[in-house]
């Protein structure tokens, strides 16, 4: 190549510049960055759905704190949550590929699926709010029912007893109500449909005629040893060796926290989608100039 040709090619004033160059670069970078965030949040939503549905401890927790109908609602909703998370992850990949390659076809497909996903995310948002209210309405009665009719104490091996021993130990609580949950072993009551009080207290206290608290209600020191196991199990007075707060509020917080997280993630993803709607349209408008299209996808503009 001659010196004159080198000089000609190095003269940037002679290189064709499209008036859409700046818009393309800005829209592409914005779309790639927002899709990276879209991917991350979508993956989090997907993992949350998997965690709620298939981790045995969570399944056991939801089973014993909600009615059977609410349990099925939650399990069905986790499928919707996973579908929304998976679709978000897949769509973010398509969006990034369309932005990097400047493919008008891929961007068009991305925009179409955005509309479908937007409806799905709004559904997840509504489900999160509805399930949170449903769980709060069911939980108090369900906890009382299992505690009064099915809790057989610390040595029992049935599912309900294992559940109560586990949550009292893990959540550092005792009984149902807050405060004074430790008194529920003797005084917890559940009214029937006629508004009459039926059985009172934990099942094993009635059946065995004992006044002994389970060790799951007992406080442990930092080294993992019980502070005073004898006082905890037999002393009827309030003492620092036994948890005094009930489990209802802590169980409700655990369930609500995860449902609120689902709702918040769906809302944030929906907001990002609105940004995508605008950005994709801006990029498609800028790509009307042929020189903005990559060689690999230039055929997509040919009519």
C-alpha positions in Angstrom: 0.0 0.0 0.0 1.4 3.4 -0.9 2.0 6.3 1.4 -0.8 8.2 -0.2 -3.3 5.4 0.5 -2.1 5.2 4.2 -2.6 8.9 4.5 -6.0 8.6 3.0 -7.1 5.9 5.3 -5.8 7.7 8.4 -7.8 10.7 7.6 -10.8 10.2 9.9 -12.6 13.1 8.3 -13.1 10.9 5.2 -14.5 7.9 7.1 -18.2 7.6 6.8 -20.0 8.4 10.1 -23.6 7.6 10.7 -25.6 10.1 12.6 -26.9 7.1 14.7 -23.4 6.0 15.9 -23.7 7.7 19.3 -27.2 6.5 19.9 -26.2 2.9 19.0 -23.3 2.8 21.3 -25.3 4.3 24.2 -28.3 2.0 23.7 -26.1 -1.0 23.3 -24.1 -0.4 26.5 -27.3 0.4 28.4 -29.0 -2.8 27.1 -26.0 -5.0 27.9 -25.6 -3.6 31.5 -29.3 -3.9 32.2 -29.4 -7.4 30.9 -26.5 -8.4 33.2 -28.6 -7.1 36.1 -31.6 -8.8 34.6 -29.7 -12.1 34.5 -28.5 -11.9 38.1 -32.0 -11.1 39.5 -33.6 -13.7 37.4 -31.2 -16.3 38.6 -31.9 -15.3 42.2 -35.6 -15.6 41.6 -35.1 -19.1 40.0 -33.0 -20.3 42.9 -35.5 -18.9 45.4 -38.3 -20.9 43.8 -36.2 -24.1 43.8 -35.2 -23.5 47.4 -38.8 -23.0 48.6 -40.1 -26.1 46.7 -37.4 -28.7 46.9 -35.5 -28.2 50.1 -37.0 -30.8 52.5 -36.7 -28.6 55.6 -38.7 -25.8 53.9 -41.3 -28.2 52.6 -41.8 -29.6 56.2 -41.9 -26.1 57.6 -44.6 -24.9 55.1 -46.6 -28.2 55.6 -47.0 -27.7 59.4 -47.6 -24.0 59.4 -50.3 -23.7 56.7 -53.5 -25.5 55.8 -53.4 -28.1 53.0 -55.0 -25.7 50.5 -52.5 -22.9 51.3 -49.7 -25.5 51.0 -50.8 -26.4 47.5 -51.2 -22.8 46.5 -47.6 -22.1 47.7 -46.2 -25.2 45.9 -48.0 -24.3 42.7 -46.8 -20.7 43.0 -43.2 -21.9 43.3 -43.5 -23.4 39.8 -44.7 -20.0 38.5 -41.7 -18.3 40.3 -39.2 -20.8 38.8 -40.8 -20.3 35.3 -40.4 -16.5 35.7 -36.9 -16.8 36.9 -35.8 -19.2 34.1 -37.5 -17.1 31.4 -35.7 -14.0 32.8 -32.3 -15.7 32.6 -32.9 -17.0 29.1 -34.3 -13.6 27.9 -31.4 -11.7 29.3 -29.0 -13.9 27.2 -31.1 -13.1 24.0 -31.1 -9.4 24.9 -27.3 -9.3 25.3 -26.7 -11.3 22.1 -29.1 -8.9 20.2 -27.3 -5.8 21.5 -23.8 -7.1 20.8 -24.6 -8.3 17.3 -26.9 -5.4 16.4 -29.4 -8.0 15.1 -32.7 -6.4 14.5 -34.4 -9.8 14.3 -33.1 -10.8 17.8 -34.0 -7.4 19.2 -37.5 -7.8 17.8 -37.8 -11.3 19.3 -36.4 -9.9 22.6 -39.1 -7.2 22.7 -41.9 -9.7 22.0 -40.8 -12.0 24.8 -40.4 -9.0 27.1 -44.1 -8.4 26.8 -45.0 -12.0 27.8 -42.5 -12.0 30.7 -43.8 -8.7 31.9 -47.3 -10.2 32.3 -45.7 -13.2 34.1 -43.8 -11.0 36.5 -46.9 -9.0 37.4 -48.6 -12.3 38.2 -45.7 -13.3 40.5 -45.9 -9.9 42.1 -49.6 -10.4 42.8 -49.1 -14.0 44.0 -46.5 -12.9 46.5 -48.8 -10.3 48.1 -51.8 -12.7 48.1 -49.8 -15.6 49.6 -48.3 -13.5 52.3 -51.8 -12.5 53.4 -53.1 -16.1 53.1 -50.2 -17.5 55.2 -50.7 -14.9 58.0 -54.4 -15.8 58.1 -53.8 -19.5 58.3 -50.7 -19.8 60.4 -51.9 -18.9 63.9 -54.7 -21.5 63.8 -52.6 -24.1 62.2 -49.8 -23.8 64.8 -52.4 -24.0 67.6 -54.0 -27.0 66.0 -50.7 -29.0 65.7 -49.5 -27.9 69.1 -52.7 -28.8 71.0 -53.7 -31.9 69.1 -50.5 -33.5 67.9 -47.4 -32.4 69.8 -46.1 -35.4 71.8 -43.0 -33.9 73.4 -39.2 -34.1 73.0 -39.0 -37.9 72.8 -41.6 -38.4 70.1 -40.6 -39.3 66.6 -43.7 -38.3 64.6 -43.4 -35.5 62.0 -45.4 -32.9 64.0 -43.4 -33.4 67.2 -40.1 -33.3 65.3 -41.3 -30.0 63.6 -42.1 -28.4 67.0 -38.8 -29.5 68.6 -36.9 -28.2 65.6 -38.5 -24.8 65.3 -38.3 -24.1 69.0 -34.6 -25.0 69.1 -33.7 -23.2 65.8 -35.9 -20.1 66.2 -35.2 -19.9 70.0 -38.8 -19.8 71.0 -41.2 -21.8 73.2 -44.9 -22.4 72.6 -47.1 -20.3 70.4 -47.9 -16.8 71.6 -45.6 -13.8 72.1 -45.0 -12.9 74.8 -45.5 -15.8 77.3 -45.3 -18.6 74.8 -43.9 -21.0 77.5 -47.3 -20.8 79.3 -49.0 -22.3 76.2 -48.0 -25.8 77.3 -50.7 -25.5 79.9 -53.1 -22.8 78.7 -53.1 -22.7 74.9 -56.6 -23.1 73.6 -58.4 -23.4 70.3 -62.0 -22.4 69.7 -64.2 -24.6 67.5 -66.7 -23.5 64.9 -69.3 -22.8 67.6 -66.8 -20.5 69.3 -66.4 -22.9 72.2 -63.0 -23.7 73.7 -62.0 -27.3 73.2 -58.8 -28.9 74.5 -56.2 -26.8 76.2 -52.4 -27.1 76.4 -49.9 -29.3 74.6 -51.1 -32.8 73.9 -48.3 -34.6 75.8 -49.0 -32.5 79.0 -52.6 -33.6 78.9 -51.9 -37.3 78.1 -49.0 -37.8 80.5 -50.3 -35.4 83.1 -46.8 -33.8 83.4 -45.5 -30.3 83.8 -42.2 -30.7 82.0 -41.0 -28.5 79.2 -39.1 -30.0 76.3 -35.4 -29.4 76.1 -36.0 -27.6 72.7 -37.4 -24.7 74.9 -34.1 -24.5 76.9 -31.5 -21.8 76.4 -28.0 -22.8 75.4 -24.8 -21.0 76.2 -22.2 -20.0 73.6 -20.4 -23.3 74.0 -23.6 -25.3 73.0 -24.4 -26.5 76.6 -27.7 -25.9 78.3 -27.7 -23.0 80.8 -29.7 -24.9 83.4 -31.6 -27.9 81.9 -33.3 -28.9 85.2 -34.7 -25.4 85.9 -35.7 -25.0 82.3 -37.8 -28.2 82.2 -39.4 -28.1 85.7 -39.5 -24.6 87.0 -42.9 -23.1 86.3 -41.8 -19.6 86.9 -40.3 -17.4 84.2 -36.5 -17.9 84.2 -33.6 -17.1 81.9 -32.9 -20.8 81.3 -36.0 -21.1 79.1 -37.2 -19.2 76.1 -40.2 -17.1 77.0 -41.3 -15.8 73.6 -43.6 -17.9 71.5 -42.9 -19.1 67.9 -45.8 -17.6 66.0 -44.2 -14.2 65.2 -40.8 -15.8 64.3 -42.5 -18.4 62.0 -44.5 -15.7 60.4 -41.4 -13.6 59.9 -39.6 -16.5 58.2 -42.4 -17.2 55.8 -43.2 -13.5 55.1 -39.6 -12.6 54.5 -39.3 -15.1 51.7 -42.6 -14.1 50.1 -41.8 -10.4 50.3 -38.4 -11.2 48.7 -40.3 -12.8 45.8 -42.6 -9.8 45.5 -39.7 -7.3 45.6 -37.7 -9.3 43.0 -40.7 -9.4 40.6 -41.3 -5.7 41.0 -37.6 -4.8 40.3 -37.5 -7.1 37.3 -40.7 -5.4 36.0 -39.2 -2.0 36.3 -36.1 -3.2 34.5 -38.3 -4.5 31.7 -39.8 -1.0 31.3 -36.3 0.3 30.8 -35.7 -2.5 28.3 -38.8 -1.5 26.3 -37.4 2.0 25.9 -33.8 1.0 25.2 -34.7 -1.6 22.6 -36.8 0.8 20.7 -34.1 3.4 20.8 -31.5 0.8 19.5 -33.8 -0.4 16.7 -34.4 3.2 15.6 -30.6 3.9 15.6 -29.9 0.7 13.6 -31.8 1.9 10.6 -28.4 3.1 9.3 -26.8 0.1 7.5 -23.2 0.9 8.7 -24.3 0.3 12.3 -25.1 -3.3 11.6 -22.4 -5.9 12.1 -21.3 -8.0 9.1 -22.6 -11.2 10.7 -26.2 -9.8 10.9 -26.3 -7.4 8.0 -28.5 -9.8 6.1 -31.3 -9.1 8.7 -31.9 -5.7 7.1 -32.1 -6.9 3.5 -35.6 -6.9 2.1 
